[in-house]
Amino acid sequence: MIDDILVKKLLSQIVEKDHEENLKKNFRERYPDESTPDGIDNLIRALELPPEDVQYIANDIRETVEKTISPIIKSLIDGVETDEEIAEKTGIKLNIVRKILYKLYDLKIANYKRSKDPETQWFTYSWKFEESELINRIKSDSETELSELNAKLENEEHNMFFVCPYGHVRFNFDTAADPYYEFLCPACGEELEFQDNAEIIEKLKNNIEIAEDNYNSFIEKIDNS
């Protein structure tokens, strides 16, 4: 199950969060007077990162999930409980193991109990993988994603859109026709142009189909496990 595409997508959030914080720092340094966007995709666009930087981030996310996070979870599934034992089994540095375990805890897909050695007075943390929480989280995330995609599709199919020729704004007909705008871009004053959104609609339909296939495949694996 750990190799399922939706599981990897959820685990990617751990690495994405670190990259998002770094990008936010870069944005604030470059544009100190502007509001900092949320979300890694919005930050990439706002910073106009070159393709090689975007590819580096994507590669780092994928490799960290496959080579670090997944082995740690598989160790938990195999019954390895302590961070020291996980580090020894996987060959991953102890500080990284601890960092990932606490990030899994933040996602509520790992938990721990603390016990104290009566002789040494040292605390031991025994970790456990919460498979049911992982399944519930993926179900919830998938339902939310499909709901949002279908809402976007309905909006695209039931509206006409007008765009600035320089990409500043995209309005539906009612907004573009409002006396405040009068089919003019508020950023540059250029006349808004009608946009054929057939390609956007087709892409949304394709994304919905992929999301449904991934979700159905995940549920099938759960039912057969």
C-alpha positions as CSV (number, residue, x, y, z in Angstrom):
1,M,0.0,0.0,0.0
2,I,2.9,2.4,0.8
3,D,3.8,2.4,-2.9
4,D,0.3,3.5,-4.0
5,I,0.2,6.8,-5.9
6,L,-2.2,8.5,-3.4
7,V,-0.1,7.4,-0.4
8,K,3.0,9.0,-2.1
9,K,0.9,12.1,-2.8
10,L,0.1,12.4,0.8
11,L,3.6,11.8,2.0
12,S,4.9,14.4,-0.5
13,Q,3.2,17.1,1.6
14,I,5.9,16.5,4.2
15,V,8.7,17.6,1.8
16,E,6.6,20.2,0.0
17,K,6.1,22.0,3.3
18,D,9.9,22.4,3.7
19,H,10.2,23.7,0.2
20,E,7.3,26.0,0.6
21,E,8.8,27.6,3.7
22,N,12.1,28.2,1.8
23,L,10.2,29.7,-1.1
24,K,8.3,32.0,1.2
25,K,11.6,33.2,2.7
26,N,12.9,33.9,-0.8
27,F,9.7,35.8,-1.7
28,R,9.8,38.0,1.4
29,E,13.4,38.9,0.8
30,R,12.7,39.7,-2.8
31,Y,9.3,41.5,-2.3
32,P,9.3,42.7,1.3
33,D,6.3,45.0,0.7
34,E,4.0,42.4,-0.9
35,S,1.7,39.8,0.6
36,T,3.4,36.3,0.6
37,P,1.4,33.7,-1.4
38,D,0.5,30.4,0.1
39,G,1.0,27.0,-1.6
40,I,4.1,25.8,-3.4
41,D,2.6,26.2,-6.9
42,N,1.6,29.8,-6.3
43,L,5.1,30.6,-4.9
44,I,6.8,29.1,-7.9
45,R,4.7,31.2,-10.3
46,A,5.2,34.4,-8.2
47,L,8.9,33.9,-8.0
48,E,9.0,32.9,-11.7
49,L,11.4,30.1,-11.0
50,P,13.3,28.7,-14.0
51,P,12.4,25.2,-15.2
52,E,15.6,23.7,-13.8
53,D,14.7,24.9,-10.2
54,V,11.2,23.6,-10.5
55,Q,12.5,20.2,-11.7
56,Y,15.0,20.2,-8.8
57,I,12.1,20.6,-6.3
58,A,10.0,17.9,-8.0
59,N,13.0,15.5,-8.0
60,D,13.8,16.2,-4.3
61,I,10.2,15.6,-3.3
62,R,10.0,12.3,-5.2
63,E,13.4,11.0,-4.0
64,T,12.8,12.0,-0.3
65,V,9.4,10.1,-0.3
66,E,10.9,7.0,-2.0
67,K,14.3,6.8,-0.3
68,T,13.6,8.2,3.2
69,I,9.9,8.5,4.2
70,S,8.7,5.2,2.7
71,P,11.5,3.1,4.2
72,I,10.7,4.6,7.6
73,I,7.0,3.7,7.3
74,K,7.8,0.2,6.1
75,S,10.0,-0.3,9.2
76,L,7.1,0.7,11.4
77,I,4.8,-1.7,9.6
78,D,7.4,-4.4,10.1
79,G,7.3,-3.8,13.9
80,V,10.4,-1.7,14.3
81,E,9.4,0.8,17.0
82,T,12.2,3.0,18.2
83,D,14.0,5.7,16.2
84,E,17.4,4.2,16.9
85,E,16.2,0.8,15.5
86,I,14.7,2.4,12.5
87,A,17.9,4.3,11.8
88,E,19.9,1.1,12.1
89,K,17.6,-0.9,9.8
90,T,17.3,1.7,7.1
91,G,20.7,3.3,7.2
92,I,19.0,6.7,7.5
93,K,20.6,9.2,9.9
94,L,19.0,9.3,13.3
95,N,18.2,13.0,13.3
96,I,16.5,12.6,9.9
97,V,14.5,9.6,11.2
98,R,13.3,11.6,14.2
99,K,12.4,14.6,12.0
100,I,10.3,12.4,9.7
101,L,8.6,10.5,12.5
102,Y,7.4,13.8,14.0
103,K,6.2,15.0,10.7
104,L,4.3,11.8,10.3
105,Y,2.9,12.4,13.7
106,D,1.7,15.9,12.6
107,L,-0.1,14.2,9.7
108,K,-1.7,11.9,12.3
109,I,-0.5,8.8,10.5
110,A,2.1,7.9,13.2
111,N,1.8,7.9,16.9
112,Y,4.0,7.2,19.9
113,K,4.0,6.2,23.5
114,R,6.7,7.3,26.0
115,S,8.2,5.0,28.7
116,K,10.8,5.6,31.3
117,D,13.6,3.2,32.2
118,P,13.5,2.9,36.0
119,E,17.3,2.3,36.1
120,T,18.7,4.9,33.6
121,Q,15.8,7.3,33.9
122,W,16.0,7.7,30.1
123,F,12.8,8.0,28.1
124,T,12.1,5.6,25.2
125,Y,9.7,6.5,22.4
126,S,7.9,3.6,20.8
127,W,6.4,4.5,17.4
128,K,3.4,3.0,15.6
129,F,2.1,3.5,12.1
130,E,-1.6,4.4,12.1
131,E,-2.8,2.7,8.9
132,S,-6.5,3.5,9.5
133,E,-5.7,7.2,9.9
134,L,-3.8,7.1,6.6
135,I,-6.7,5.5,4.8
136,N,-9.2,8.0,6.3
137,R,-7.0,10.9,5.4
138,I,-6.6,9.7,1.8
139,K,-10.3,9.2,1.4
140,S,-11.0,12.7,2.8
141,D,-8.4,14.3,0.6
142,S,-9.6,12.5,-2.5
143,E,-13.2,13.5,-1.9
144,T,-12.2,17.1,-1.4
145,E,-10.1,17.1,-4.6
146,L,-12.9,15.6,-6.7
147,S,-15.4,18.0,-5.3
148,E,-13.2,21.0,-6.1
149,L,-12.4,19.7,-9.6
150,N,-16.1,19.1,-10.4
151,A,-16.9,22.6,-9.1
152,K,-14.2,24.1,-11.4
153,L,-15.5,22.1,-14.3
154,E,-19.1,23.3,-13.8
155,N,-17.8,26.9,-13.5
156,E,-15.9,26.6,-16.8
157,E,-18.8,24.9,-18.6
158,H,-21.4,27.5,-17.6
159,N,-19.5,30.7,-18.1
160,M,-17.8,32.7,-20.7
161,F,-14.4,34.2,-19.9
162,F,-12.4,37.2,-20.9
163,V,-8.7,37.7,-20.4
164,C,-6.1,40.5,-20.5
165,P,-3.9,40.0,-23.5
166,Y,-0.9,40.4,-21.1
167,G,-2.2,37.8,-18.7
168,H,-3.1,40.2,-15.8
169,V,-6.7,39.1,-15.2
170,R,-9.3,36.5,-16.2
171,F,-12.9,37.5,-15.6
172,N,-16.2,35.8,-16.3
173,F,-18.7,37.7,-18.5
174,D,-20.6,39.3,-15.6
175,T,-17.5,40.6,-14.0
176,A,-15.9,41.8,-17.3
177,A,-19.2,43.6,-18.2
178,D,-19.5,45.3,-14.9
179,P,-19.4,49.1,-15.3
180,Y,-16.4,49.2,-13.1
181,Y,-14.3,47.3,-15.7
182,E,-16.2,47.7,-19.0
183,F,-14.1,44.9,-20.5
184,L,-10.9,46.7,-19.7
185,C,-8.0,45.3,-17.7
186,P,-7.7,47.1,-14.3
187,A,-3.9,46.5,-14.3
188,C,-2.9,47.9,-17.8
189,G,-6.1,49.3,-19.4
190,E,-6.0,46.9,-22.4
191,E,-9.3,45.6,-23.8
192,L,-10.2,42.1,-22.5
193,E,-10.3,39.4,-25.1
194,F,-12.8,36.4,-25.2
195,Q,-11.1,33.2,-24.2
196,D,-12.0,29.8,-25.7
197,N,-11.8,27.6,-22.6
198,A,-12.4,24.3,-24.4
199,E,-8.8,23.2,-23.6
200,I,-9.3,24.1,-19.9
201,I,-12.5,22.0,-19.8
202,E,-10.8,19.1,-21.5
203,K,-7.9,19.2,-19.0
204,L,-10.3,19.4,-16.0
205,K,-12.2,16.3,-17.3
206,N,-8.9,14.5,-17.7
207,N,-7.8,15.4,-14.2
208,I,-11.2,14.2,-12.8
209,E,-10.8,10.9,-14.6
210,I,-7.3,10.4,-13.3
211,A,-8.3,11.3,-9.7
212,E,-11.3,8.9,-9.9
213,D,-9.1,6.1,-11.2
214,N,-6.4,6.7,-8.5
215,Y,-9.1,6.7,-5.8
216,N,-10.8,3.5,-7.1
217,S,-7.4,1.8,-7.4
218,F,-6.6,2.7,-3.8
219,I,-10.0,1.5,-2.5
220,E,-9.5,-1.8,-4.4
221,K,-6.1,-2.3,-2.7
222,I,-7.6,-1.7,0.7
223,D,-10.5,-4.0,0.1
224,N,-8.1,-6.8,-1.1
225,S,-5.5,-6.3,1.7
